[in-house]
Amino acid sequence: MSFEVLDRVALIDDDDAFRSALAERLELEGLTVVAFGSAEAALKLINDRFDGVVVTDLRMPGMDGRQLVERLNGLDPDLPVVMMTGHGDIAEAVDAMKRGAYDFLAKPFAPERLIETLGRALEKRALVLDNRRLAALAADDEGSIPLSGSSRSVEALRAAIQRLADAEVDVLIEGETGSGKEAVARAIHNAGRRRLRPFVAVSCAALPESGLESLLMGDAGGPTGAFRRREGQIEQSHRGTLFLDEIDLAPRAAQLLLLRVLEEREILPVGAMEPHALDLRILAATKGDPVEAVARGDLREDLYYRLNVIRLRAPPLRERREDVPLLFARFLGRVASRLGREPPPVDHAIRRRLLEHDWPGNLRELANYASQVAVGLSPSSSHTPSDEGLVQRVQTYEAELIRESLTRHQGDIRQVTAELQIPRKTLYDKMARHGLIPARHRRR
């Protein structure tokens, strides 16, 4: 496996002159140096996703090098830390290596020795990070379930995903609730060259009005370390993919911020003096037709036109009925595997439901139904088709539909009537006929 080339070094030394000179020397070798005068300041930046290595002095006021090694080892045991020490402190440096340090150099040392050591350490770090990303991709394999099937619509969607995987264009994905829009976005990301970089999903409908800019853009941090620098959600997707889910439901202030990011490909963290350029692939999704969202005033027209470079549509399940049995089998197998049991057999009632139900909740509803079947709690009839006439079978389906809608909406009659598209009085008459009580479906 080829790994990404890293060049980032966190340099920690309380001697200003030495730190400055060494940083300059390393930068001449093409390394990107982030320098700190104390271990405490460095810990505000370094986390388990740090794409580089650490070089630190052993003797420092406050937290010393050995203590820093212990802290970093607890944060990420695979983060290489190179220790710099005086000749009289070699025993302590050896002890630091036992505690997790990668290597040590005794001062004074030739810069070439440090550069050689850093080259090996950066290769090791790159390999570790790439293997973690590959493991995450393997774990995310179940995300491919929504795109399973042989229907014409899903085959066309898979073909479009492959064509767009490495096309550096923004993509707007539309589809009903539960139709798999995020799965489409992840498939585009995972099929392209950015797959080893972060996929950051932002739920635009859940963005708060207060603290919005800090959440999206991040905080620059105080010049004296008064508060720590914090990456915003957008910066976290640098060199990867930013997925803006339900962009049409984002607050207007958020839409304006995102418009600037789309146009400039840069962010201005709170408190920063200069913007930061980012390498972003942006995918966005809308709950319905984005043109209608613009007409309603939910989606800014300029944001829509900026996003509407390529449009994809995640088809609802009712348009890919032939895929339902396979999708159900995969969902059922996933749940059964998590429960440590074999998938239960599919009886006539389950099969009939799979083939004849419209699945208004789409993939999400189907996955929930598979979970119910896996744990033995699925609503089913005790009669087979041969036991019932047409009228009785229709009545059974009707009762199941109303019961599931009541459960899904926790007994909210207004939402149930909207989903089933029937008058309130008609719903009450049908519930009385089938012995259904809304209060029993409300969360307590």
Secondary structure, DSSP 8 states (H G I E B T S, - for coil): -------EEEEE-S-HHHHHHHHHHHHHTT-EEEEESSHHHHHTT--TT--EEEEEES--SSS-HHHHHHHHHHH-TTS-EEEEE-GGGHHHHHHHHHTT--EEEESS--HHHHHHHHHHHHHHHHHHHHHHHHHHHHHGGGGGGGG-S--HHHHHHHHHHHHHTT--S-EEEE--TTS-HHHHHHHHHHHSTTTTS-EEEEEGGG--STTHHHHHHEE---TTSSS--EE-TTGGGTTSEEEEETGGGS-HHHHHHHHHHHHHSEE--BT-SS-EE---EEEEEESS-HHHHHHHTSS-HHHHHHHTTEEEE---GGG-GGGHHHHHHHHHHHHHHHHTS------HHHHHHHHH---TTHHHHHHHHHHHHHTT-----SS-GGGS-HHHHHHHHHHHHHHHHHHHTTT-HHHHHHHHT--HHHHHHHHHHHT--GGGGS--
